């Protein structure tokens, strides 16, 4: 999948003050022969920009984000484009038991723990290495008891842009003692353009390979049930226009985990198709492939309606301004014994892959 035709440049994006002093944040730009351009920064191993053509060949940036470090470090940043962990999504009451030991994490989402805590992987500066074939590898060493998690965890995330406009994200991790791990990317997409707003997002169609979803309680914690999507607003197995269902969803939009089916459509004959979204007016299409068991769909329900979330180019990101499709393990899996295993054991390699494939519908 790698190609020597991918152009790679790097520059200083900004700096951040830490307990160790000032750290520089680097931005990498990957460009393929079709003009597709992906930009990444070492802060949070984050995707900041993805420029893809419409059916007329016009390039637009289709992910939400900020122009500078000031935006990424502010508390209002809803994890734009970041690598989230050590455990993505929610852990009930920030609590779990491993091998008879009780662990208490930060409660940074109401009464629950979300996306790794107060200083998760999205809020650290990763080390980076640019490969000659166009891949960029980010690494982070998370010490024992960082944010309350047991074990020293070494994490590696590699981004690859291909000649055929696939962005491959490869996650690997090693631990020296049992610890829960769930890594994903938290990009928000609007295929009409990052600044196109909610009206254009609602004109997106979505298709999801999921016969079941995990119902949640009032704190967005799974009840443990696997519910069938038949006859509900969670049935996205056929082409669905977001505008037709958004107001019918409890909570004003999707913020739910879906149980992903195996699919006959596969990337590289390995990774099943998880989801497909497309925007008819522009013709832009995104297919998501992954070996993760679940996918969280979030339609930006919590974005402020008062215009206070200002992104790239001075754009206002308001309610339903972007769509996150996060391939990952189920929420609270560490506390739900019948959910897919979430604990990484010493000697094992955590390895998951996500592919964003851009094209024209």
C-alpha positions as CSV (number, residue, x, y, z in Angstrom):
1,X,0.0,0.0,0.0
2,X,2.9,2.3,0.5
3,X,4.2,4.4,-2.3
4,X,7.3,6.4,-3.1
5,X,5.1,8.9,-5.0
6,X,3.7,10.3,-1.8
7,X,5.2,13.7,-1.1
8,X,6.0,14.5,2.5
9,X,6.8,17.9,4.0
10,X,7.1,19.1,7.6
11,X,7.1,22.4,9.5
12,X,6.6,23.8,12.9
13,X,2.9,24.0,13.8
14,X,3.3,25.7,17.2
15,X,4.4,25.0,20.7
16,X,3.0,24.0,24.0
17,X,4.0,24.6,27.6
18,X,4.5,21.4,29.7
19,X,6.0,20.6,33.0
20,X,9.2,19.8,31.2
21,X,9.3,23.2,29.5
22,X,8.3,24.3,25.9
23,X,7.6,21.5,23.4
24,X,7.5,22.2,19.7
25,X,4.6,20.7,17.7
26,X,5.4,19.5,14.2
27,X,3.0,19.4,11.3
28,X,3.4,16.8,8.5
29,X,1.7,17.1,5.0
30,X,1.2,14.1,2.9
31,X,0.1,14.6,-0.8
32,X,-0.6,11.9,-3.3
33,X,-0.5,12.2,-7.2
34,X,-4.3,13.0,-7.3
35,X,-3.8,16.0,-5.1
36,X,-5.3,14.5,-2.0
37,X,-3.6,16.1,1.0
38,X,-3.6,14.9,4.6
39,X,-2.0,17.0,7.4
40,X,-1.1,15.6,10.8
41,X,0.4,17.1,14.0
42,X,2.4,15.6,16.8
43,X,0.0,17.0,19.4
44,X,-2.4,14.1,19.9
45,X,-1.1,12.4,16.8
46,X,-4.0,14.3,15.2
47,X,-5.4,14.7,11.7
48,X,-5.9,18.5,11.2
49,X,-6.8,18.7,7.5
50,X,-7.9,16.3,4.7
51,X,-8.3,17.9,1.2
52,X,-10.2,15.7,-1.3
53,X,-11.8,16.5,-4.7
54,X,-15.4,16.7,-5.5
55,X,-16.9,15.3,-8.7
56,X,-15.6,18.4,-10.6
57,X,-12.1,17.9,-9.2
58,X,-12.3,20.8,-6.8
59,X,-10.4,20.2,-3.5
60,X,-11.9,21.0,-0.1
61,X,-10.9,20.3,3.4
62,X,-13.4,17.8,4.9
63,X,-12.4,17.5,8.5
64,X,-13.1,19.9,11.4
65,X,-10.2,21.4,13.3
66,X,-8.3,24.5,14.3
67,X,-5.8,26.8,12.6
68,X,-3.3,26.8,15.5
69,X,-2.3,25.3,18.8
70,X,-4.4,27.8,20.7
71,X,-7.5,26.0,19.4
72,X,-6.3,22.5,20.1
73,X,-5.3,23.1,23.7
74,X,-8.5,24.9,24.8
75,X,-11.0,22.9,26.8
76,X,-13.7,23.4,24.2
77,X,-11.8,21.2,21.7
78,X,-14.1,18.1,21.2
79,X,-11.1,15.8,20.3
80,X,-10.9,17.1,16.7
81,X,-8.9,14.6,14.7
82,X,-7.0,13.2,17.6
83,X,-5.8,9.8,18.7
84,X,-7.9,9.0,21.8
85,X,-6.8,6.6,24.5
86,X,-5.6,4.8,26.6
87,X,-9.3,3.8,26.4
88,X,-11.5,5.5,23.9
89,X,-15.1,6.1,24.8
90,X,-16.6,5.8,28.3
91,X,-15.8,3.7,31.4
92,X,-18.7,3.7,33.9
93,X,-17.9,5.8,37.0
94,X,-14.2,5.7,35.9
95,X,-13.8,2.4,37.7
96,X,-12.8,-1.2,36.9
97,X,-11.3,-4.2,38.6
98,X,-8.3,-6.2,37.2
99,X,-7.0,-9.3,38.9
100,X,-8.7,-8.3,42.2
101,X,-7.3,-4.7,42.2
102,X,-9.6,-1.8,42.1
103,X,-8.7,1.1,39.8
104,X,-10.2,4.6,39.9
105,X,-9.8,6.9,36.9
106,X,-10.8,10.5,36.5
107,X,-14.5,11.3,36.1
108,X,-14.2,13.8,33.2
109,X,-17.6,13.1,31.6
110,X,-20.3,13.6,34.3
111,X,-19.9,10.6,36.6
112,X,-17.9,8.7,34.0
113,X,-14.5,8.5,32.4
114,X,-14.1,9.5,28.8
115,X,-11.3,9.1,26.1
116,X,-8.4,8.5,28.5
117,X,-9.2,11.1,31.2
118,X,-8.0,14.6,31.9
119,X,-4.8,14.2,30.0
120,X,-5.4,11.4,27.5
121,X,-3.4,10.6,24.4
122,X,-5.1,13.5,22.6
123,X,-3.3,16.0,24.9
124,X,0.3,14.9,24.7
125,X,3.0,15.6,22.1
126,X,4.0,12.4,20.4
127,X,7.3,11.5,19.0
128,X,7.3,11.3,15.2
129,X,9.2,9.6,12.4
130,X,8.7,10.2,8.6
131,X,9.5,7.1,6.5
132,X,10.9,7.4,3.1
133,X,7.8,5.7,1.6
134,X,5.5,8.4,2.9
135,X,4.3,6.9,6.1
136,X,4.4,8.9,9.4
137,X,4.8,7.0,12.6
138,X,3.9,8.5,16.0
139,X,4.9,7.0,19.3
140,X,4.0,7.6,22.9
141,X,5.3,6.0,26.1
142,X,2.6,6.0,28.8
143,X,3.9,5.3,32.3
144,X,2.4,3.0,34.9
145,X,-0.6,4.7,36.5
146,X,-0.7,7.6,34.1
147,X,-4.3,8.9,34.4
148,X,-4.9,5.9,36.8
149,X,-4.2,3.1,34.3
150,X,-2.0,0.2,35.4
151,X,1.1,-0.8,33.4
152,X,3.6,1.0,31.2
153,X,2.1,1.1,27.7
154,X,4.1,1.8,24.6
155,X,1.9,3.0,21.7
156,X,2.6,3.4,18.0
157,X,0.3,4.9,15.4
158,X,1.3,4.9,11.7
159,X,-0.5,6.9,9.0
160,X,-0.2,5.9,5.4
161,X,-1.7,7.9,2.5
162,X,-1.9,5.8,-0.7
163,X,-1.9,6.7,-4.4
164,X,-5.6,5.7,-4.5
165,X,-6.6,8.1,-1.7
166,X,-6.8,5.7,1.2
167,X,-5.7,6.9,4.6
168,X,-4.6,3.8,6.6
169,X,-4.2,4.2,10.4
170,X,-2.3,1.3,12.0
171,X,-2.4,1.0,15.8
172,X,0.0,-1.1,17.9
173,X,0.7,-1.3,21.6
174,X,2.6,-3.3,24.2
175,X,2.2,-3.4,28.0
176,X,4.2,-4.7,30.9
177,X,1.1,-5.7,32.9
178,X,-2.6,-6.2,32.2
179,X,-4.3,-2.9,31.2
180,X,-7.3,-2.0,29.2
181,X,-6.6,-0.5,25.7
182,X,-9.0,0.9,23.1
183,X,-7.5,3.2,20.5
184,X,-9.2,5.1,17.7
185,X,-9.2,8.3,15.6
186,X,-11.7,11.1,16.5
187,X,-12.0,13.0,13.2
188,X,-15.2,14.8,12.4
189,X,-16.2,14.8,8.8
190,X,-18.3,17.0,6.6
191,X,-17.8,16.0,3.0
192,X,-19.3,19.2,1.8
193,X,-16.4,21.0,3.5
194,X,-15.4,21.4,7.1
195,X,-17.2,24.8,7.2
196,X,-20.3,23.8,5.4
197,X,-22.4,23.5,8.5
198,X,-25.3,21.4,9.8
199,X,-27.6,21.8,6.8
200,X,-25.0,20.2,4.5
201,X,-24.1,17.5,7.0
202,X,-27.8,16.5,7.2
203,X,-27.6,16.1,3.4
204,X,-25.2,13.2,3.9
205,X,-26.2,9.6,3.3
206,X,-25.0,6.9,5.6
207,X,-24.8,3.2,5.4
208,X,-23.6,1.1,8.4
209,X,-22.8,-2.7,8.5
210,X,-24.5,-3.3,11.8
211,X,-27.5,-5.5,12.8
212,X,-27.2,-4.6,16.5
213,X,-26.3,-1.6,18.7
214,X,-25.6,-1.2,22.4
215,X,-28.4,0.7,24.2
216,X,-27.2,3.1,26.9
217,X,-28.5,4.6,30.1
218,X,-28.8,8.3,30.9
219,X,-25.0,8.6,31.3
220,X,-24.3,7.0,27.9
221,X,-23.1,3.8,29.5
222,X,-24.2,0.6,27.8
223,X,-26.8,-1.4,29.6
224,X,-25.1,-4.6,28.5
225,X,-27.9,-5.5,26.1
226,X,-27.3,-6.0,22.4
227,X,-30.4,-4.8,20.7
228,X,-31.5,-5.5,17.1
229,X,-31.8,-2.4,14.9
230,X,-34.8,-3.7,13.0
231,X,-37.6,-1.1,12.9
232,X,-35.6,1.5,14.7
233,X,-33.8,4.7,13.8
234,X,-30.6,2.7,14.4
235,X,-31.2,0.6,11.3
236,X,-28.6,2.1,8.9
237,X,-28.1,-1.0,6.8
238,X,-29.5,0.6,3.7
239,X,-28.9,4.1,2.4
240,X,-30.2,6.6,4.9
241,X,-30.4,10.4,4.6
242,X,-29.4,11.9,8.0
243,X,-32.0,14.7,7.6
244,X,-34.7,12.1,7.6
245,X,-33.8,10.5,10.9
246,X,-31.8,13.0,13.0
247,X,-34.9,14.4,14.9
248,X,-36.2,11.0,15.7
249,X,-33.1,9.9,17.6
250,X,-33.2,10.1,21.4
251,X,-30.8,12.9,22.6
252,X,-31.1,14.9,19.3
253,X,-28.7,12.8,17.3
254,X,-26.5,9.7,17.2
255,X,-24.0,9.1,20.0
256,X,-24.2,5.4,20.0
257,X,-22.1,2.3,19.5
258,X,-23.0,-0.2,16.8
259,X,-22.0,-3.9,16.7
260,X,-20.2,-4.3,13.4
261,X,-21.0,-7.3,11.1
262,X,-18.5,-9.0,9.0
263,X,-18.9,-7.8,5.4
264,X,-18.3,-9.4,2.0
265,X,-16.8,-6.0,1.0
266,X,-13.3,-5.9,2.2
267,X,-10.2,-3.7,2.0
268,X,-7.1,-5.6,0.8
269,X,-9.2,-8.7,1.2
270,X,-8.9,-8.4,5.0
271,X,-10.7,-5.4,6.6
272,X,-14.5,-5.5,6.4
273,X,-16.5,-2.4,5.3
274,X,-17.8,-0.7,8.5
275,X,-19.5,2.4,7.2
276,X,-20.0,4.5,4.1
277,X,-21.0,8.1,3.9
278,X,-21.5,10.3,0.9
279,X,-22.7,13.8,0.0
280,X,-24.7,13.9,-3.2
281,X,-24.1,17.5,-4.2
282,X,-20.3,17.3,-4.1
283,X,-20.1,13.6,-5.0
284,X,-17.6,13.0,-2.2
285,X,-17.7,9.6,-0.6
286,X,-15.9,8.1,2.4
287,X,-15.7,4.4,3.1
288,X,-14.5,3.2,6.5
289,X,-12.9,-0.3,6.9
290,X,-11.7,-1.7,10.2
291,X,-11.1,-4.9,12.2
292,X,-12.6,-3.2,15.3
293,X,-15.8,-4.9,16.7
294,X,-17.7,-1.6,17.1
295,X,-18.3,1.8,15.7
296,X,-19.4,4.9,17.6
297,X,-21.5,7.3,15.4
298,X,-21.6,10.8,16.8
299,X,-23.4,13.6,15.0
300,X,-22.0,16.6,16.9
301,X,-25.1,16.9,19.1
302,X,-23.1,18.6,21.9
303,X,-21.5,21.3,19.7
304,X,-22.7,24.7,21.1
305,X,-25.5,26.4,19.3
306,X,-24.3,29.9,20.3
307,X,-21.5,30.1,17.8
308,X,-18.8,29.9,20.5
309,X,-16.9,27.0,18.8
310,X,-14.7,28.7,16.2
311,X,-12.6,26.5,14.0
312,X,-10.4,26.8,10.9
313,X,-10.7,29.9,8.8
314,X,-12.9,31.5,11.5
315,X,-15.7,28.9,10.8
316,X,-18.4,28.4,13.3
317,X,-18.9,24.7,14.2
318,X,-22.4,24.4,15.7
319,X,-24.8,21.5,16.4
320,X,-24.6,18.8,13.8
321,X,-21.7,20.5,12.1
322,X,-19.6,17.3,11.8
323,X,-19.9,13.5,11.9
324,X,-17.5,11.3,13.8
325,X,-17.4,7.6,12.8
326,X,-15.1,6.0,15.4
327,X,-14.2,2.4,14.8
328,X,-13.4,1.0,18.3
329,X,-14.2,-1.5,21.0
330,X,-17.5,-1.2,22.8
331,X,-17.9,1.5,25.5
332,X,-17.2,0.2,29.1
333,X,-16.0,-3.1,27.7
334,X,-13.6,-3.5,30.7
335,X,-16.7,-3.8,33.0
336,X,-18.8,-5.9,30.7
337,X,-17.6,-9.5,30.6
338,X,-19.6,-10.5,27.5
339,X,-18.3,-7.5,25.5
340,X,-15.2,-8.0,23.3
341,X,-12.0,-8.3,25.3
342,X,-10.4,-5.0,26.1
343,X,-7.5,-6.0,28.4
344,X,-4.0,-6.2,26.8
345,X,-1.8,-8.8,28.5
346,X,2.0,-8.6,28.8
347,X,3.6,-10.4,25.8
348,X,0.6,-9.7,23.6
349,X,0.6,-7.1,20.8
350,X,-2.5,-4.8,20.5
351,X,-3.0,-4.3,16.8
352,X,-5.9,-2.7,15.1
353,X,-6.3,-0.9,11.7
354,X,-8.7,1.7,10.4
355,X,-8.9,2.8,6.7
356,X,-10.6,5.9,5.4
357,X,-11.1,5.5,1.7
358,X,-12.0,8.6,-0.2
359,X,-13.7,8.6,-3.6
360,X,-16.6,9.9,-5.7
361,X,-20.2,8.4,-5.5
